[in-house]
Amino acid sequence: MSSSGIEIIECTTPQQRTEFIHFQWVPYKGNPNWIPPLLSDRQTFFDKTKHPFHQHAEVAMFLARRDGQPVGTICAIDNFKHNEFHNENVGMFGIFECINDRAVAGALFDRAEQWLKARGRSAIRGPFNFSTNEECGLLIDAFDDTPRLMMTYNPPYYQDLIERAGYTKAMDMYAYRKDVSQLPTLDAFPPKLKRVTEKIMERGEIVIRNVDMKHFDEEVAKLKTIYNAAWARNWGFVPMTDAEFDHLARGLKMVLDPDLIFVVEAKGKPVGMGLTLPDVNEPLRRAYPRPGVPEWWTLIKFFYNLKFRKVMKYIRVLVLGVLPEYRVSGIDGLLYAKTAEAAMKKGYYLGELSWILENNVPMRKALESLGCEIYKTYRIYEKPL
């Protein structure tokens, strides 16, 4: 117990982990833009026997209490796979939630930093929940809008709490937005690029098709290979293990729309993918999961809003790209066109393309050439230990 009456405990028991998870509803009370998670998903997320991230990382969950009441949370994350892949010696923080109190935030960061320093790490970076393959980044603008699926949201004051604790910017990530109907079709491609693309397609060298849900596991294996190869050079990227990719695919299977998912094959070999998801955050917001409410009732409300009310207007382009040797062929542009056409047929009319690293200049130029505009910024922070 510190002089300010703040106690930091490591959550190691099921009861403590549940208290950690339930605290998230405190700082967002009355905030209509926050999307609460399903409690069962959060429990699985922190369960070392159920979530495959824990197979190559150690996660410590810390809860702050004052006068016996929870006032903040943070995770310290030692991601061995990240350090091996990037030849770095950094730890991470994530799941930072806090009342608007600098003393509480400072105590939480101190505890996470001590834990990582004791493990020999020389810097701390975040927020990551738990890595770039899940939710990451601190929202620093556009607080009046709900987040899209698998994107973060936080109160504006978190930025001050983090920076007051000695953290500085490591990288910004952008979310682009575009009216789906204004994305170019194939007919609107530049003439030279259109000729190249059509010639490749006519020769049968390239095939773009929708994902085959009848062979879901085989399709997931193809997408996994493309994902790890195409994004390997991105800042902060860590290849997903088979178990992680399979876990993510199973979690998304019940809400994905196969008409929005494309596989690019060159002579039968997978070389590209377009993974776009309907923004199921909106029906989830209307169902509003929360402690004390049976999850079966929450799910009934969720599926009612998803299937019958059809309240979704956004799609999120989560992953779209091809292997480097195929990028000059215009296939990536064709993927955008096919995604836009499919989305319009389904009644979606706004698209978020996220997230894009600030230093990914080729991708940013491509999006901006299509008329996409940055409408949200997410920041990763870092601090030496």
Secondary structure, DSSP 8 states (H G I E B T S, - for coil): --TTSEEEEE--SHHHHHHHHHGGGTTTTT-TT-----HHHHHHHH-TTT-GGGGSEEEEEEEEEETTEEEEEEEEEEEHHHHHHHT--EEEEEEEEE-S-HHHHHHHHHHHHHHHHHTT-SEEEE-EESSTTSEE-EE-S-TTS---TT-----TTHHHHHHHTT-EEEEEEEEEEEEGGGS--GGGS-HHHHHHHHHHHHTTSEEEEE--GGGHHHHHHHHHHHHHHHTTTSTT-----HHHHHHHHHHHHTT--GGGEEEEEETTEEEEEEEEEE-THHHHHHH---TTS-HHHHHHHHHHIIIII----EEEEEEEEE-GGGGGGTHHHHHHHHHHHHHHHHT--EEEEEEEETT-HHHHHHHHHTT-EEEEEEEEEEEE-
